[in-house]
Amino acid sequence: MNPGTVLTQPVLITGASSGIGFACAELLVNQGAEHIIITGRCPEKLAVAKQALQSKADNSRVDIYQCDQSSKEDIERLFAELTLHESWPASVVMNVGINYFHEYGAKKLHNLTFEQIEQSITVNITHTVYMLTQLLKPMRNRQAGKLILIGSQGWLHGLAGQALYNLSKSSLVGLKNSIVSEYQANGVFCHLLHPGVVINARTKKLRRKHPELEATAVSEMQVAEAIFGLLNIENASENGQEMVI
């Protein structure tokens, strides 16, 4: 993939109706991206996000697809729609991830239910890998592609009360390394970004419980800028970056 193709070829960002995903889409549009594809669970929020993005750059094509990553059927419908519209992306930002802390507060391992364990693993690991099995195929055929996985600093410190989130984010290290070893020869780049706690309404409860996290907190746009930097790496010797911000 030559320099500049990140902006001239389709970029898919999952979970981009708000938060880090939307900030990333916004940055790409502001940089002149020609085709952005965003997914989200709520059609109404996706429509608002599309309007906001297109208001910033009339020349950018913004496609929206409703996709709840907890649903295998939604994921397969997304695959079908990408095929139908010939919109398989050249670059992908895998942004979706759930953290039960935001809904239930801190829950130590012995307090977790089977359903919570199953859903966290399904969304954050199983369905992430399932999506990649399909997204990698056209990249392999084209001999070019960019993948950005969004991790977290939480697992680096074993942040108490979110064992499932820590587990799922730590699994991305092995996933990233495997993708690089299996597909680097096919021109596929894969990098992993570990943000600190992101400053937004969603993390307010977490930041209140762990005030020490404020020292390394980052804005959504700072994360988006780091993603953009990783997307623009072209030197094969730099493939497989693992960045902490």
Long-range contacts (C-beta under 8 A, 24 or more apart in sequence): 1-90, 1-144, 1-145, 1-146, 1-187, 1-189, 1-234, 2-234, 3-232, 3-234, 5-90, 5-144, 6-33, 6-90, 6-91, 6-146, 6-228, 6-231, 6-232, 7-31, 7-32, 7-33, 7-34, 8-34, 9-34, 9-35, 9-89, 9-90, 9-91, 10-35, 10-36, 10-37, 10-87, 10-88, 10-89, 10-90, 10-91, 11-35, 11-36, 11-37, 11-89, 11-90, 11-91, 11-92, 11-93, 11-231, 12-37, 12-38, 12-39, 12-89, 12-91, 12-92, 12-93, 12-135, 13-37, 13-38, 13-39, 13-92, 13-93, 13-95, 14-38, 14-39, 14-67, 14-69, 14-92, 14-93, 14-94, 14-95, 14-96, 14-131, 15-39, 15-40, 15-69, 15-95, 15-96, 15-97, 16-40, 16-49, 16-93, 16-95, 17-41, 17-42, 17-45, 17-46, 17-48, 17-49, 18-45, 18-49, 19-95, 19-198, 19-200, 19-202, 19-220, 20-95, 20-150, 20-195, 20-198, 20-220, 20-223, 20-224, 21-93, 21-95, 21-96, 22-49, 22-52, 22-220, 23-220, 23-221, 23-223, 23-224, 24-93, 24-95, 24-223, 24-224, 24-227, 24-228, 25-49, 25-53, 25-62, 26-52, 26-53, 26-56, 26-224, 27-221, 27-224, 27-225, 27-227, 27-228, 28-228, 29-53, 29-56, 29-57, 29-60, 29-62, 30-56, 30-57, 31-228, 32-57, 32-59, 32-60, 33-57, 33-60, 34-59, 34-60, 34-61, 35-60, 35-61, 35-63, 35-87, 36-60, 36-61, 36-62, 36-63, 37-62, 37-63, 37-64, 37-65, 37-82, 37-87, 37-89, 38-62, 38-63, 38-64, 38-65, 39-64, 39-65, 39-66, 39-67, 39-69, 39-78, 39-96, 40-64, 40-66, 40-67, 41-66, 41-67, 41-68, 42-66, 63-87, 69-96, 69-123, 69-127, 69-128, 69-131, 70-98, 70-119, 70-122, 70-123, 70-127, 72-127, 72-130, 75-127, 75-130, 75-131, 79-134, 88-135, 88-138, 89-135, 90-139, 90-142, 90-144, 90-145, 90-146, 91-145, 91-146, 91-147, 91-148, 91-231, 92-135, 92-145, 92-146, 92-147, 92-148, 93-148, 93-150, 93-227, 93-231, 94-128, 94-131, 94-132, 94-147, 94-148, 94-149, 94-150, 95-150, 96-123, 96-128, 97-123, 97-124, 97-150, 97-152, 97-165, 97-168, 97-169, 98-123, 98-124, 98-165, 99-162, 99-164, 99-165, 100-162, 100-164, 100-165, 101-161, 101-162, 101-165, 101-205, 101-206, 102-202, 102-203, 102-205, 102-206, 105-161, 105-205, 105-209, 106-160, 106-161, 106-162, 106-209, 107-161, 107-162, 107-163, 108-160, 108-161, 108-163, 109-163, 112-163, 112-164, 116-164, 117-164, 120-164, 120-165, 120-167, 120-168, 121-164, 121-167, 121-168, 124-164, 124-165, 124-168, 124-169, 124-171, 125-168, 125-171, 128-175, 129-175, 132-175, 132-179, 136-179, 136-183, 136-188, 139-183, 139-186, 139-187, 139-188, 140-183, 140-186, 140-188, 142-187, 143-186, 143-187, 144-187, 144-188, 145-183, 145-186, 145-187, 145-188, 145-189, 146-188, 146-189, 146-190, 146-231, 147-179, 147-188, 147-189, 147-190, 147-191, 148-190, 148-191, 148-192, 148-193, 148-227, 148-230, 148-231, 149-175, 149-176, 149-190, 149-191, 149-192, 149-193, 150-193, 150-195, 150-223, 150-227, 151-192, 151-193, 151-194, 151-195, 152-194, 152-195, 153-194, 153-195, 153-196, 153-197, 153-216, 153-244, 154-197, 156-194, 156-244, 159-210, 161-209, 169-194, 173-242, 176-240, 176-242, 177-240, 180-239, 180-240, 184-236, 184-239, 184-240, 189-233, 189-236, 189-239, 190-239, 190-240, 191-230, 191-233, 191-239, 191-240, 191-241, 191-242, 191-243, 192-241, 192-242, 192-243, 193-223, 193-226, 193-227, 193-230, 193-243, 193-245, 194-242, 194-243, 194-244, 194-245, 195-222, 195-223, 195-226, 195-245, 196-244, 196-245, 198-223, 218-245
